[in-house]
Amino acid sequence: MALRSDWSGEVCPIARAIDVIGDPWTLLILREALTGARRFDDFKRRLDASDNVLAARLASMVDQGLLEPRPYSSGQRPRREYVPTQAAADAIPVLHAYANWAHRHRPSDAEQPPFEVRCGRCEHPSAGVEVCERCGEPLDIDHGVAWRRPGGRGETAKPTAGADT
């Protein structure tokens, strides 16, 4: 397959998915949006992204149906917050798969606890992508999945989507 920038018309579903969520910045923004970032400054602070990269990715994610822009101020410079849609919430297994793959094939040298996916029902860490290995509960927003993130933000976060999803 030749390199190109638009794979939306491909027969292969992996290529079509890459067209929407294959960009590294998109995946990181998605991770942050699902754990509470909503405003441009939130994303900028959490990701340390340049303004132009962040603005372009947010606009693309809105166009692709991953984020819904909602105004939170008006005036000379109206501002929007970006709320994850159901399409964003449905990408949670993709993020889980990325985390699991990295643990197995690209371990961190940092001496910190790993990224964990925790079941909302039994609170057990799970290497499963879609269901808890222990109790079989779905690892999704509706069932209270939680992430324990390493690094400076080692807190446990519960991924959420917008109220209207």
C-alpha positions in Angstrom: 0.0 0.0 0.0 1.5 3.3 -1.0 1.9 6.0 1.6 -0.9 8.6 1.5 -2.7 10.8 3.9 -6.3 9.7 3.3 -7.2 6.1 4.0 -10.9 6.7 4.7 -12.0 4.9 1.6 -9.9 1.8 2.1 -11.6 -1.6 2.3 -9.4 -2.6 5.2 -11.0 -1.5 8.5 -7.5 -1.1 10.1 -6.6 1.4 7.5 -9.9 3.3 8.0 -9.3 3.3 11.8 -5.7 4.6 11.3 -7.2 7.4 9.2 -9.1 8.6 12.3 -7.1 7.6 15.4 -3.7 6.6 14.1 -1.9 9.8 14.7 0.1 9.8 18.0 -1.2 13.2 19.0 -4.8 12.1 18.4 -4.3 9.1 20.7 -2.7 11.2 23.4 -5.5 13.9 23.2 -8.1 11.1 23.3 -6.4 9.7 26.5 -6.6 13.2 28.1 -10.1 13.9 26.9 -11.4 10.6 28.3 -9.8 11.5 31.7 -11.3 14.9 32.1 -9.4 17.4 29.9 -11.9 19.6 28.1 -10.4 23.0 27.4 -7.5 23.9 25.1 -5.4 25.0 28.1 -6.0 21.7 29.8 -4.7 19.7 26.8 -1.8 22.1 26.4 -0.8 21.7 30.0 -1.2 18.0 30.1 0.5 17.3 26.8 3.0 20.1 26.4 1.9 20.4 22.8 2.5 23.5 20.6 -0.6 25.6 20.0 -0.7 24.9 16.2 -0.4 21.1 16.6 -3.0 21.0 19.3 -5.4 23.3 17.4 -5.1 21.2 14.3 -5.6 17.9 16.1 -8.6 19.2 18.0 -10.2 20.5 14.8 -9.5 17.1 13.1 -11.0 15.2 16.1 -14.1 17.3 15.9 -14.4 16.7 12.1 -13.9 12.9 12.7 -16.6 12.8 15.4 -14.4 12.0 18.3 -14.9 15.3 20.2 -17.9 17.6 20.3 -17.1 21.3 20.7 -19.3 23.2 23.2 -19.1 26.9 23.9 -18.2 28.0 27.4 -17.7 31.7 26.9 -18.7 34.3 24.4 -17.5 37.7 23.5 -14.6 38.9 21.4 -12.9 35.6 21.6 -15.4 32.8 22.1 -14.0 29.7 23.7 -15.0 26.0 23.4 -14.5 22.9 25.4 -14.1 19.6 23.8 -16.3 16.7 25.0 -15.6 13.1 24.1 -18.3 11.5 22.0 -19.4 7.9 22.0 -16.9 7.3 19.2 -14.2 8.4 21.6 -15.5 6.2 24.4 -15.6 3.2 22.0 -11.9 3.7 21.4 -11.0 2.7 25.0 -10.1 -0.9 24.0 -7.7 0.5 21.5 -6.0 2.5 24.3 -5.9 -0.5 26.5 -4.4 -2.6 23.7 -1.7 0.1 23.2 -0.9 0.1 26.9 -0.7 -3.7 27.1 1.4 -3.9 24.0 3.9 -1.4 25.4 4.2 -3.2 28.7 5.1 -6.4 26.9 7.3 -5.0 24.1 8.5 -1.5 25.2 8.8 -1.5 29.0 9.7 1.8 30.7 13.0 2.3 32.5 11.3 4.5 35.0 10.8 3.0 38.4 7.1 3.8 38.7 4.0 1.6 38.8 2.8 0.7 35.3 -0.3 2.0 33.6 -3.1 -0.2 34.9 -6.6 -0.9 33.7 -8.8 -1.6 36.7 -12.2 -3.2 36.5 -15.1 -1.0 37.8 -16.8 -4.0 39.3 -14.1 -6.0 41.1 -11.4 -3.3 41.0 -8.9 -5.9 39.9 -6.1 -4.8 37.5 -6.7 -6.4 34.1 -4.6 -7.0 31.1 -7.8 -7.6 29.2 -8.7 -5.2 26.5 -12.5 -5.4 26.5 -13.4 -7.5 29.5 -12.0 -8.0 33.0 -9.9 -11.2 33.2 -11.1 -11.8 36.7 -14.9 -11.2 36.7 -15.7 -10.8 33.0 -17.2 -7.3 33.4 -16.8 -5.0 30.3 -13.9 -2.6 30.6 -15.7 0.5 29.4 -17.2 3.8 30.6 -20.6 2.3 31.3 -19.1 -0.2 33.7 -16.7 2.2 35.5 -13.4 1.2 34.1 -10.5 3.1 35.8 -6.9 3.8 34.8 -4.0 4.1 37.1 -1.5 6.3 35.2 2.2 6.4 35.9 4.4 9.4 35.9 3.7 12.7 37.7 0.0 11.9 37.5 -0.1 8.5 39.1 -3.7 9.0 40.2 -6.5 6.7 39.3 -8.8 8.2 36.7 -12.2 7.0 35.4 -12.6 7.6 31.7 -15.8 9.5 30.9 -17.5 10.7 27.7 -19.9 13.6 27.3 -23.2 13.6 29.1 -25.1 13.3 25.8 -23.4 10.2 24.5 
